Amino acid sequence: QQQVKQSPQSLIVQKGGISIINCAYENTAFDYFPWYQQFPGKGPALLIAIRPDVSEKKEGRFTISFNKSAKQFSLHIMDSQPGDSATYFCAASRGSARQLTFGSGTQLTVLP
Amino acid sequence: DTGVSQNPRHKITKRGQNVTFRCDPISEHNRLYWYRQTLGQGPEFLTYFQNEAQLEKSRLLSDRFSAERPKGSFSTLEIQRTEQGDSAMYLCASSLSPSNTEAFFGQGTRLTVV
């Protein structure tokens, strides 16, 4: 059962453009929604996270938009740079255990 | 402390052999998680520890898999009688609960079963 669906699978953006990655979840018990960035051969690293009591969170060039009623959230990367080229995963967790349920990933390529 | 450390980074084994991976979490972190990531997919939860207690195991963790965290410090993940389907990246993460939800991941151990 895929509880977090992520799209697109791959994304190509020009330098300076906006990268947008979308996720949808099914379990309304989820209460923590992080985004992770993963470079080849490395483990995932937390970029930014949001809780469902806010609709948007911004940290530098990265913004999460959250729509609780639609059960959707998205990552916006402003002024995309070639160094942002990586695989991005959305995730969700709930309860005290906090194990993460990940989306299938988006491979982002930012062209110079 | 340089973060979560996993060893070995790569392991090639023959089908049917046993393998063991080690994870050293960030020193003050009381929670430790194991995930498995196959090519082109997101990590999938396997199990987690609160200190030395193993509190939850995924259905993905078959009887051939066992994890331990003696003394609540490092953890080991053992796979017995490896199968080709076990080939994956095994990731360890740690966090400080309940005050902080952020999980820090290690670089993983890539297992190839031939």
gemmi code that builds the backbone of each chain (N, CA, C; Angstrom):
import gemmi

chains = {
    "A": [
        ("GLN", (0.850, -1.192, 0.000), (0.000, 0.000, 0.000), (0.887, 1.244, 0.000)),
        ("GLN", (0.739, 2.062, -1.076), (1.562, 3.253, -1.187), (0.821, 4.385, -0.510)),
        ("GLN", (1.248, 4.770, 0.664), (0.524, 5.769, 1.412), (0.901, 7.185, 1.050)),
        ("VAL", (2.047, 7.388, 0.401), (2.482, 8.700, -0.034), (2.860, 8.603, -1.514)),
        ("LYS", (2.132, 9.327, -2.327), (2.362, 9.298, -3.771), (3.052, 10.579, -4.204)),
        ("GLN", (4.116, 10.446, -4.965), (4.951, 11.587, -5.335), (5.015, 11.711, -6.848)),
        ("SER", (5.001, 12.956, -7.325), (5.140, 13.219, -8.760), (5.803, 14.575, -8.958)),
        ("PRO", (6.489, 14.795, -10.088), (6.766, 13.802, -11.126), (7.913, 12.880, -10.736)),
        ("GLN", (8.150, 11.875, -11.514), (9.253, 10.957, -11.262), (10.584, 11.628, -11.577)),
        ("SER", (10.592, 12.479, -12.612), (11.793, 13.223, -12.953), (11.400, 14.616, -13.408)),
        ("LEU", (12.335, 15.534, -13.244), (12.058, 16.943, -13.512), (13.338, 17.608, -13.998)),
        ("ILE", (13.234, 18.328, -15.109), (14.370, 19.066, -15.639), (14.002, 20.545, -15.659)),
        ("VAL", (14.858, 21.361, -15.041), (14.590, 22.783, -14.891), (15.842, 23.560, -15.296)),
        ("GLN", (15.625, 24.707, -15.876), (16.749, 25.582, -16.188), (17.214, 26.299, -14.932)),
        ("LYS", (18.503, 26.616, -14.899), (19.055, 27.392, -13.786), (18.253, 28.673, -13.601)),
        ("GLY", (17.902, 28.964, -12.348), (17.124, 30.151, -12.037), (15.624, 29.923, -12.049)),
        ("GLY", (15.197, 28.778, -12.534), (13.773, 28.475, -12.600), (13.222, 27.946, -11.285)),
        ("ILE", (11.945, 27.658, -11.286), (11.269, 27.129, -10.090), (11.016, 25.631, -10.292)),
        ("SER", (11.424, 24.846, -9.323), (11.168, 23.404, -9.348), (10.006, 23.127, -8.405)),
        ("ILE", (9.030, 22.363, -8.874), (7.862, 22.040, -8.054), (7.652, 20.529, -8.044)),
        ("ILE", (7.594, 19.968, -6.840), (7.383, 18.533, -6.663), (6.160, 18.355, -5.760)),
        ("ASN", (5.297, 17.440, -6.136), (4.029, 17.265, -5.438), (3.922, 15.908, -4.760)),
        ("CYS", (3.232, 15.905, -3.637), (2.958, 14.654, -2.932), (1.531, 14.648, -2.414)),
        ("ALA", (0.953, 13.466, -2.372), (-0.381, 13.273, -1.822), (-0.328, 12.107, -0.843)),
        ("TYR", (-1.070, 12.244, 0.244), (-1.066, 11.182, 1.246), (-2.475, 10.697, 1.495)),
        ("GLU", (-2.577, 9.500, 2.077), (-3.881, 8.892, 2.314), (-4.258, 8.862, 3.799)),
        ("ASN", (-3.260, 8.690, 4.642), (-3.525, 8.491, 6.061), (-3.678, 9.827, 6.781)),
        ("THR", (-4.870, 10.133, 7.238), (-5.113, 11.422, 7.890), (-4.475, 11.496, 9.279)),
        ("ALA", (-3.919, 10.399, 9.754), (-3.228, 10.415, 11.038), (-1.805, 10.979, 10.921)),
        ("PHE", (-1.301, 11.107, 9.705), (0.030, 11.698, 9.534), (0.020, 13.121, 10.079)),
        ("ASP", (1.076, 13.491, 10.819), (1.117, 14.831, 11.390), (2.487, 15.497, 11.276)),
        ("TYR", (3.330, 14.948, 10.439), (4.652, 15.535, 10.228), (5.056, 15.190, 8.809)),
        ("PHE", (5.454, 16.214, 8.042), (5.689, 16.030, 6.615), (7.035, 16.664, 6.245)),
        ("PRO", (8.083, 15.851, 6.195), (9.406, 16.370, 5.811), (9.717, 16.113, 4.342)),
        ("TRP", (10.645, 16.883, 3.837), (11.227, 16.637, 2.523), (12.711, 16.339, 2.715)),
        ("TYR", (13.179, 15.317, 2.008), (14.579, 14.921, 2.081), (15.230, 15.056, 0.709)),
        ("GLN", (16.518, 15.383, 0.742), (17.333, 15.486, -0.461), (18.385, 14.387, -0.405)),
        ("GLN", (18.566, 13.682, -1.504), (19.541, 12.602, -1.526), (20.419, 12.711, -2.766)),
        ("PHE", (21.735, 12.748, -2.529), (22.704, 12.712, -3.608), (23.176, 11.270, -3.795)),
        ("PRO", (23.644, 10.934, -4.994), (24.084, 9.546, -5.243), (25.127, 9.092, -4.225)),
        ("GLY", (24.913, 7.899, -3.681), (25.851, 7.328, -2.730), (25.764, 7.890, -1.328)),
        ("LYS", (24.792, 8.751, -1.090), (24.637, 9.366, 0.231), (23.277, 8.997, 0.813)),
        ("GLY", (23.172, 9.170, 2.121), (21.877, 8.985, 2.750), (21.020, 10.228, 2.584)),
        ("PRO", (19.710, 10.103, 2.776), (18.830, 11.268, 2.674), (19.158, 12.299, 3.755)),
        ("ALA", (19.030, 13.573, 3.401), (19.261, 14.669, 4.354), (18.021, 15.540, 4.402)),
        ("LEU", (17.591, 15.888, 5.616), (16.394, 16.707, 5.781), (16.594, 18.098, 5.206)),
        ("LEU", (15.625, 18.507, 4.379), (15.635, 19.860, 3.803), (14.755, 20.805, 4.604)),
        ("ILE", (13.511, 20.413, 4.755), (12.502, 21.262, 5.369), (11.334, 20.368, 5.745)),
        ("ALA", (10.605, 20.763, 6.784), (9.474, 19.949, 7.227), (8.339, 20.857, 7.672)),
        ("ILE", (7.118, 20.311, 7.668), (5.956, 21.092, 8.052), (4.996, 20.229, 8.851)),
        ("ARG", (4.221, 20.853, 9.703), (3.145, 20.186, 10.421), (1.823, 20.694, 9.860)),
        ("PRO", (0.737, 19.941, 9.987), (-0.514, 20.289, 9.307), (-1.243, 21.507, 9.878)),
        ("ASP", (-0.721, 22.128, 10.925), (-1.399, 23.298, 11.463), (-1.003, 24.583, 10.735)),
        ("VAL", (-0.094, 24.494, 9.774), (0.279, 25.649, 8.965), (0.150, 25.279, 7.491)),
        ("SER", (-0.078, 26.289, 6.643), (-0.282, 26.017, 5.229), (0.980, 26.237, 4.403)),
        ("GLU", (1.957, 26.903, 4.981), (3.179, 27.154, 4.215), (4.338, 27.360, 5.175)),
        ("LYS", (5.502, 26.882, 4.732), (6.726, 27.115, 5.498), (7.849, 27.382, 4.511)),
        ("LYS", (8.625, 28.419, 4.796), (9.688, 28.812, 3.877), (11.014, 28.826, 4.620)),
        ("GLU", (12.034, 28.237, 3.987), (13.390, 28.294, 4.511), (14.328, 28.536, 3.339)),
        ("GLY", (14.796, 29.781, 3.251), (15.666, 30.130, 2.139), (14.952, 29.985, 0.811)),
        ("ARG", (15.517, 29.203, -0.100), (14.907, 29.023, -1.417), (13.859, 27.909, -1.426)),
        ("PHE", (13.680, 27.236, -0.311), (12.777, 26.087, -0.245), (11.494, 26.449, 0.491)),
        ("THR", (10.351, 26.102, -0.101), (9.042, 26.363, 0.485), (8.199, 25.103, 0.405)),
        ("ILE", (7.534, 24.774, 1.524), (6.528, 23.720, 1.507), (5.164, 24.396, 1.536)),
        ("SER", (4.292, 23.958, 0.615), (2.887, 24.350, 0.655), (2.080, 23.134, 1.067)),
        ("PHE", (1.152, 23.336, 2.003), (0.406, 22.207, 2.564), (-1.089, 22.464, 2.462)),
        ("ASN", (-1.823, 21.509, 1.911), (-3.276, 21.602, 1.772), (-3.896, 20.415, 2.505)),
        ("LYS", (-4.331, 20.667, 3.740), (-4.819, 19.578, 4.587), (-6.094, 18.958, 4.023)),
        ("SER", (-7.000, 19.774, 3.519), (-8.279, 19.245, 3.028), (-8.075, 18.352, 1.802)),
        ("ALA", (-7.101, 18.707, 0.977), (-6.810, 17.912, -0.217), (-5.828, 16.784, 0.066)),
        ("LYS", (-5.253, 16.778, 1.243), (-4.238, 15.804, 1.624), (-3.076, 15.827, 0.632)),
        ("GLN", (-2.602, 17.046, 0.374), (-1.505, 17.218, -0.569), (-0.492, 18.210, 0.001)),
        ("PHE", (0.757, 18.038, -0.377), (1.784, 19.004, -0.031), (2.826, 19.022, -1.130)),
        ("SER", (3.484, 20.154, -1.257), (4.427, 20.299, -2.359), (5.673, 21.049, -1.903)),
        ("LEU", (6.740, 20.804, -2.631), (8.021, 21.473, -2.407), (8.291, 22.390, -3.588)),
        ("HIS", (8.586, 23.652, -3.283), (8.964, 24.607, -4.314), (10.417, 25.005, -4.073)),
        ("ILE", (11.230, 24.880, -5.100), (12.617, 25.328, -5.012), (12.750, 26.541, -5.930)),
        ("MET", (12.945, 27.681, -5.325), (13.074, 28.920, -6.090), (14.511, 29.082, -6.561)),
        ("ASP", (14.687, 29.804, -7.682), (16.023, 30.087, -8.193), (16.874, 28.810, -8.203)),
        ("SER", (16.374, 27.779, -8.837), (17.038, 26.470, -8.839), (18.458, 26.586, -9.387)),
        ("GLN", (19.365, 25.843, -8.750), (20.780, 25.868, -9.112), (21.250, 24.461, -9.509)),
        ("PRO", (22.291, 24.379, -10.335), (22.796, 23.044, -10.698), (23.143, 22.188, -9.488)),
        ("GLY", (23.582, 22.808, -8.403), (23.886, 22.076, -7.178), (22.663, 21.474, -6.504)),
        ("ASP", (21.478, 21.894, -6.945), (20.240, 21.307, -6.401), (19.908, 19.981, -7.079)),
        ("SER", (20.636, 19.648, -8.121), (20.383, 18.394, -8.848), (20.595, 17.218, -7.896)),
        ("ALA", (19.528, 16.486, -7.650), (19.528, 15.408, -6.658), (18.171, 14.711, -6.757)),
        ("THR", (17.994, 13.708, -5.914), (16.677, 13.072, -5.792), (16.006, 13.594, -4.534)),
        ("TYR", (14.755, 13.978, -4.678), (13.998, 14.543, -3.572), (12.879, 13.585, -3.181)),
        ("PHE", (12.746, 13.377, -1.879), (11.709, 12.501, -1.355), (10.811, 13.278, -0.398)),
        ("CYS", (9.517, 13.153, -0.593), (8.605, 13.590, 0.447), (8.394, 12.416, 1.395)),
        ("ALA", (7.955, 12.728, 2.585), (7.725, 11.687, 3.571), (6.650, 12.152, 4.539)),
        ("ALA", (6.163, 11.219, 5.326), (5.169, 11.544, 6.342), (5.358, 10.606, 7.514)),
        ("SER", (4.983, 11.091, 8.695), (5.039, 10.225, 9.865), (3.906, 10.584, 10.817)),
        ("ARG", (3.674, 9.708, 11.770), (2.602, 9.930, 12.735), (2.956, 9.308, 14.063)),
        ("GLY", (2.305, 9.788, 15.102), (2.420, 9.152, 16.398), (3.792, 9.304, 17.024)),
        ("SER", (3.981, 8.580, 18.119), (5.225, 8.719, 18.871), (6.393, 7.980, 18.238)),
        ("ALA", (6.118, 6.980, 17.406), (7.199, 6.177, 16.833), (7.996, 6.963, 15.807)),
        ("ARG", (7.297, 7.775, 15.000), (7.956, 8.664, 14.044), (8.681, 7.948, 12.927)),
        ("GLN", (8.315, 6.700, 12.619), (8.941, 6.115, 11.435), (8.361, 6.795, 10.213)),
        ("LEU", (9.201, 6.987, 9.209), (8.833, 7.750, 8.029), (8.307, 6.839, 6.923)),
        ("THR", (7.232, 7.313, 6.268), (6.737, 6.694, 5.046), (7.125, 7.616, 3.911)),
        ("PHE", (7.937, 7.105, 2.988), (8.494, 7.933, 1.926), (7.699, 7.805, 0.632)),
        ("GLY", (7.727, 8.881, -0.164), (7.295, 8.803, -1.542), (8.352, 8.106, -2.380)),
        ("SER", (8.073, 7.957, -3.660), (8.966, 7.193, -4.532), (10.120, 8.018, -5.086)),
        ("GLY", (10.116, 9.324, -4.854), (11.245, 10.147, -5.240), (11.070, 10.876, -6.559)),
        ("THR", (11.729, 12.019, -6.662), (11.780, 12.817, -7.893), (13.232, 13.147, -8.184)),
        ("GLN", (13.677, 12.745, -9.367), (15.048, 13.063, -9.749), (15.057, 14.421, -10.445)),
        ("LEU", (15.649, 15.402, -9.800), (15.695, 16.770, -10.304), (17.034, 17.030, -10.983)),
        ("THR", (16.967, 17.555, -12.191), (18.160, 17.994, -12.910), (18.001, 19.472, -13.219)),
        ("VAL", (18.955, 20.265, -12.768), (18.947, 21.692, -13.051), (20.054, 21.971, -14.062)),
        ("LEU", (19.651, 22.422, -15.224), (20.595, 22.675, -16.314), (21.283, 24.018, -16.130)),
        ("PRO", (22.595, 24.073, -16.368), (23.328, 25.342, -16.173), (23.017, 26.374, -17.248)),
    ],
    "B": [
        ("ASP", (31.521, 14.522, 16.984), (30.625, 13.525, 16.380), (30.293, 13.951, 14.960)),
        ("THR", (30.534, 13.058, 14.004), (30.352, 13.443, 12.613), (29.037, 12.942, 12.045)),
        ("GLY", (28.149, 12.451, 12.839), (26.875, 11.995, 12.336), (26.725, 10.498, 12.464)),
        ("VAL", (25.727, 9.971, 11.744), (25.440, 8.543, 11.785), (26.452, 7.810, 10.898)),
        ("SER", (27.072, 6.804, 11.453), (28.099, 6.055, 10.735), (27.633, 4.632, 10.465)),
        ("GLN", (27.799, 4.175, 9.239), (27.404, 2.802, 8.891), (28.584, 2.068, 8.265)),
        ("ASN", (28.713, 0.818, 8.656), (29.783, -0.031, 8.123), (29.276, -1.447, 7.878)),
        ("PRO", (29.762, -2.098, 6.810), (30.598, -1.514, 5.755), (29.781, -0.625, 4.819)),
        ("ARG", (30.401, 0.076, 3.926), (29.682, 0.867, 2.943), (29.146, -0.008, 1.816)),
        ("HIS", (29.884, -1.027, 1.504), (29.479, -1.946, 0.439), (29.728, -3.373, 0.894)),
        ("LYS", (28.848, -4.280, 0.489), (29.012, -5.688, 0.819), (28.497, -6.511, -0.345)),
        ("ILE", (29.348, -7.383, -0.853), (28.933, -8.336, -1.880), (28.993, -9.717, -1.257)),
        ("THR", (27.921, -10.468, -1.362), (27.881, -11.774, -0.752), (27.203, -12.772, -1.684)),
        ("LYS", (27.510, -14.017, -1.465), (26.869, -15.059, -2.255), (25.532, -15.426, -1.625)),
        ("ARG", (24.605, -15.777, -2.474), (23.285, -16.196, -2.002), (23.423, -17.327, -0.979)),
        ("GLY", (22.685, -17.185, 0.116), (22.728, -18.201, 1.159), (23.655, -17.869, 2.314)),
        ("GLN", (24.537, -16.896, 2.119), (25.438, -16.480, 3.196), (24.731, -15.519, 4.145)),
        ("ASN", (25.292, -15.410, 5.344), (24.788, -14.444, 6.327), (25.630, -13.177, 6.267)),
        ("VAL", (24.978, -12.033, 6.482), (25.697, -10.761, 6.521), (25.236, -9.967, 7.733)),
        ("THR", (26.129, -9.124, 8.227), (25.807, -8.262, 9.363), (26.299, -6.856, 9.078)),
        ("PHE", (25.429, -5.884, 9.327), (25.765, -4.474, 9.147), (25.753, -3.798, 10.513)),
        ("ARG", (26.561, -2.737, 10.608), (26.623, -2.010, 11.862), (26.232, -0.549, 11.656)),
        ("CYS", (25.561, 0.021, 12.636), (25.206, 1.432, 12.622), (25.597, 2.056, 13.958)),
        ("ASP", (26.330, 3.151, 13.886), (26.644, 3.951, 15.071), (25.884, 5.258, 14.972)),
        ("PRO", (24.883, 5.469, 15.823), (24.074, 6.683, 15.724), (24.810, 7.879, 16.300)),
        ("ILE", (24.210, 9.037, 16.168), (24.702, 10.235, 16.840), (24.628, 9.965, 18.337)),
        ("SER", (25.653, 10.325, 19.063), (25.876, 9.787, 20.404), (24.724, 10.012, 21.377)),
        ("GLU", (24.075, 11.144, 21.364), (23.031, 11.389, 22.352), (21.647, 10.945, 21.881)),
        ("HIS", (21.557, 10.407, 20.674), (20.256, 10.033, 20.129), (19.772, 8.713, 20.711)),
        ("ASN", (18.531, 8.712, 21.190), (18.008, 7.511, 21.820), (17.193, 6.647, 20.865)),
        ("ARG", (16.836, 7.204, 19.707), (16.088, 6.404, 18.748), (16.956, 6.042, 17.556)),
        ("LEU", (16.784, 4.820, 17.087), (17.548, 4.339, 15.953), (16.609, 3.573, 15.026)),
        ("TYR", (16.689, 3.884, 13.752), (15.795, 3.295, 12.752), (16.616, 2.587, 11.667)),
        ("TRP", (16.072, 1.527, 11.149), (16.626, 0.866, 9.960), (15.604, 0.977, 8.833)),
        ("TYR", (16.115, 1.327, 7.646), (15.303, 1.411, 6.441), (16.013, 0.635, 5.331)),
        ("ARG", (15.240, 0.219, 4.340), (15.804, -0.422, 3.154), (15.374, 0.389, 1.945)),
        ("GLN", (16.323, 0.633, 1.038), (16.030, 1.408, -0.165), (16.496, 0.637, -1.384)),
        ("THR", (15.565, 0.325, -2.275), (15.925, -0.316, -3.535), (16.036, 0.752, -4.610)),
        ("LEU", (16.688, 0.403, -5.696), (17.009, 1.375, -6.746), (15.762, 2.061, -7.281)),
        ("GLY", (15.770, 3.376, -7.261), (14.668, 4.135, -7.818), (13.461, 4.266, -6.910)),
        ("GLN", (13.598, 3.836, -5.665), (12.484, 3.905, -4.722), (12.876, 4.680, -3.474)),
        ("GLY", (11.878, 5.091, -2.732), (12.143, 5.721, -1.452), (12.466, 4.686, -0.389)),
        ("PRO", (13.122, 5.101, 0.677), (13.411, 4.162, 1.770), (12.127, 3.588, 2.362)),
        ("GLU", (12.207, 2.324, 2.774), (11.072, 1.657, 3.437), (11.481, 1.291, 4.856)),
        ("PHE", (10.611, 1.584, 5.789), (10.878, 1.334, 7.204), (10.978, -0.159, 7.487)),
        ("LEU", (11.994, -0.526, 8.271), (12.158, -1.922, 8.684), (11.866, -2.096, 10.174)),
        ("THR", (12.552, -1.305, 11.014), (12.404, -1.472, 12.448), (12.980, -0.262, 13.158)),
        ("TYR", (12.607, -0.087, 14.457), (13.247, 0.970, 15.211), (13.407, 0.599, 16.683)),
        ("PHE", (14.374, 1.256, 17.295), (14.719, 1.051, 18.694), (14.559, 2.354, 19.461)),
        ("GLN", (14.050, 2.231, 20.669), (14.095, 3.305, 21.648), (15.072, 2.806, 22.703)),
        ("ASN", (16.230, 3.453, 22.751), (17.326, 2.926, 23.568), (17.607, 1.479, 23.129)),
        ("GLU", (17.583, 0.512, 24.049), (17.914, -0.858, 23.643), (16.681, -1.671, 23.260)),
        ("ALA", (15.492, -1.089, 23.434), (14.258, -1.832, 23.161), (13.832, -1.694, 21.703)),
        ("GLN", (13.583, -2.833, 21.067), (13.063, -2.835, 19.701), (11.547, -2.715, 19.790)),
        ("LEU", (11.009, -1.576, 19.370), (9.607, -1.271, 19.620), (8.678, -1.602, 18.462)),
        ("GLU", (9.186, -1.636, 17.248), (8.306, -1.909, 16.121), (9.096, -2.547, 14.991)),
        ("LYS", (8.454, -3.498, 14.335), (9.051, -4.153, 13.174), (8.059, -4.145, 12.026)),
        ("SER", (8.548, -3.834, 10.835), (7.706, -3.833, 9.641), (7.455, -5.268, 9.174)),
        ("ARG", (6.375, -5.419, 8.396), (6.121, -6.722, 7.767), (7.242, -7.095, 6.805)),
        ("LEU", (8.003, -6.082, 6.357), (9.124, -6.341, 5.438), (10.242, -7.126, 6.124)),
        ("LEU", (10.273, -7.071, 7.434), (11.346, -7.718, 8.191), (10.994, -9.186, 8.399)),
        ("SER", (11.456, -10.015, 7.448), (11.134, -11.433, 7.539), (11.931, -12.089, 8.666)),
        ("ASP", (11.657, -13.375, 8.869), (12.339, -14.121, 9.932), (13.842, -14.204, 9.700)),
        ("ARG", (14.286, -13.957, 8.481), (15.723, -14.037, 8.201), (16.471, -12.787, 8.675)),
        ("PHE", (15.701, -11.757, 9.013), (16.295, -10.496, 9.449), (16.215, -10.399, 10.973)),
        ("SER", (17.300, -9.932, 11.573), (17.261, -9.656, 13.002), (18.102, -8.415, 13.288)),
        ("ALA", (17.620, -7.602, 14.194), (18.317, -6.379, 14.564), (18.469, -6.332, 16.070)),
        ("GLU", (19.586, -5.771, 16.498), (19.840, -5.623, 17.918), (20.428, -4.245, 18.189)),
        ("ARG", (20.248, -3.806, 19.402), (20.893, -2.574, 19.829), (21.300, -2.744, 21.300)),
        ("PRO", (22.328, -3.521, 21.535), (22.741, -3.769, 22.924), (23.213, -2.490, 23.593)),
        ("LYS", (22.799, -2.293, 24.830), (23.206, -1.126, 25.627), (22.721, 0.183, 25.016)),
        ("GLY", (21.829, 0.143, 24.066), (21.262, 1.365, 23.514), (22.228, 2.253, 22.769)),
        ("SER", (23.328, 1.678, 22.293), (24.294, 2.505, 21.554), (24.259, 2.113, 20.084)),
        ("PHE", (25.269, 1.377, 19.598), (25.279, 0.970, 18.196), (24.229, -0.116, 17.965)),
        ("SER", (23.930, -0.334, 16.692), (22.964, -1.370, 16.334), (23.545, -2.245, 15.230)),
        ("THR", (23.113, -3.485, 15.189), (23.485, -4.382, 14.094), (22.223, -4.914, 13.433)),
        ("LEU", (22.317, -5.103, 12.129), (21.248, -5.725, 11.350), (21.854, -6.942, 10.667)),
        ("GLU", (21.307, -8.113, 10.958), (21.811, -9.339, 10.377), (20.782, -9.912, 9.422)),
        ("ILE", (21.248, -10.355, 8.282), (20.398, -11.064, 7.330), (20.955, -12.470, 7.180)),
        ("GLN", (20.141, -13.459, 7.472), (20.562, -14.845, 7.340), (20.091, -15.405, 6.002)),
        ("ARG", (20.870, -16.323, 5.460), (20.505, -17.027, 4.210), (20.055, -16.015, 3.155)),
        ("THR", (20.962, -15.109, 2.814), (20.622, -14.019, 1.904), (20.066, -14.523, 0.583)),
        ("GLU", (19.167, -13.727, 0.041), (18.531, -14.002, -1.257), (18.819, -12.814, -2.177)),
        ("GLN", (18.703, -13.027, -3.473), (18.981, -11.947, -4.413), (18.054, -10.755, -4.187)),
        ("GLY", (16.854, -11.019, -3.736), (15.903, -9.944, -3.449), (16.298, -9.082, -2.270)),
        ("ASP", (17.293, -9.507, -1.513), (17.775, -8.694, -0.390), (18.722, -7.597, -0.859)),
        ("SER", (19.142, -7.639, -2.104), (20.043, -6.619, -2.633), (19.373, -5.256, -2.549)),
        ("ALA", (19.999, -4.330, -1.849), (19.415, -3.018, -1.601), (20.421, -2.179, -0.835)),
        ("MET", (20.051, -0.922, -0.608), (20.787, -0.058, 0.309), (20.095, -0.129, 1.654)),
        ("TYR", (20.853, -0.419, 2.703), (20.296, -0.471, 4.048), (20.739, 0.793, 4.786)),
        ("LEU", (19.754, 1.588, 5.169), (20.005, 2.889, 5.778), (19.665, 2.854, 7.262)),
        ("CYS", (20.481, 3.526, 8.023), (20.237, 3.696, 9.449), (20.002, 5.179, 9.714)),
        ("ALA", (19.105, 5.471, 10.612), (18.841, 6.848, 10.999), (18.710, 6.921, 12.510)),
        ("SER", (19.001, 8.087, 13.068), (18.809, 8.261, 14.502), (18.149, 9.596, 14.778)),
        ("SER", (17.501, 9.666, 15.926), (16.858, 10.908, 16.326), (16.817, 10.974, 17.836)),
        ("LEU", (16.523, 12.181, 18.325), (16.424, 12.400, 19.758), (14.960, 12.608, 20.086)),
        ("SER", (14.360, 11.651, 20.709), (12.939, 11.753, 21.033), (12.768, 12.063, 22.511)),
        ("PRO", (11.648, 12.593, 22.930), (10.566, 13.060, 22.057), (10.719, 14.507, 21.622)),
        ("SER", (11.832, 15.136, 21.972), (11.946, 16.567, 21.741), (12.168, 16.956, 20.279)),
        ("ASN", (12.691, 16.055, 19.477), (13.078, 16.433, 18.116), (12.645, 15.347, 17.146)),
        ("THR", (11.893, 15.734, 16.136), (11.420, 14.740, 15.183), (12.398, 14.478, 14.057)),
        ("GLU", (13.440, 15.318, 13.919), (14.326, 15.171, 12.772), (15.154, 13.908, 12.884)),
        ("ALA", (15.114, 13.122, 11.826), (15.913, 11.899, 11.745), (17.119, 12.166, 10.858)),
        ("PHE", (18.298, 11.801, 11.352), (19.537, 11.966, 10.611), (19.949, 10.598, 10.064)),
        ("PHE", (20.205, 10.554, 8.771), (20.534, 9.296, 8.116), (22.034, 9.125, 7.936)),
        ("GLY", (22.476, 7.879, 7.993), (23.817, 7.534, 7.601), (23.900, 7.391, 6.087)),
        ("GLN", (25.089, 7.053, 5.597), (25.288, 6.938, 4.156), (24.855, 5.586, 3.615)),
        ("GLY", (24.536, 4.673, 4.507), (23.995, 3.405, 4.070), (25.034, 2.338, 3.798)),
        ("THR", (24.575, 1.099, 3.791), (25.365, -0.050, 3.363), (24.690, -0.641, 2.143)),
        ("ARG", (25.438, -0.677, 1.042), (24.864, -1.255, -0.184), (25.191, -2.740, -0.239)),
        ("LEU", (24.144, -3.549, -0.223), (24.301, -5.005, -0.257), (23.981, -5.521, -1.653)),
        ("THR", (24.891, -6.317, -2.181), (24.654, -7.004, -3.446), (24.773, -8.500, -3.200)),
        ("VAL", (23.715, -9.215, -3.499), (23.699, -10.670, -3.330), (23.819, -11.301, -4.722)),
        ("VAL", (24.884, -12.086, -4.913), (25.123, -12.691, -6.236), (24.868, -14.194, -6.199)),
    ],
}
model = gemmi.Model(1)
for chain_id, residues in chains.items():
    chain = gemmi.Chain(chain_id)
    for i, (resn, *xyz) in enumerate(residues, 1):
        res = gemmi.Residue()
        res.name, res.seqid = resn, gemmi.SeqId(i, " ")
        for name, pos in zip(("N", "CA", "C"), xyz):
            atom = gemmi.Atom()
            atom.name, atom.element = name, gemmi.Element(name[0])
            atom.pos, atom.b_iso = gemmi.Position(*pos), 0.0
            res.add_atom(atom)
        chain.add_residue(res)
    model.add_chain(chain)
structure = gemmi.Structure()
structure.add_model(model)
structure.setup_entities()
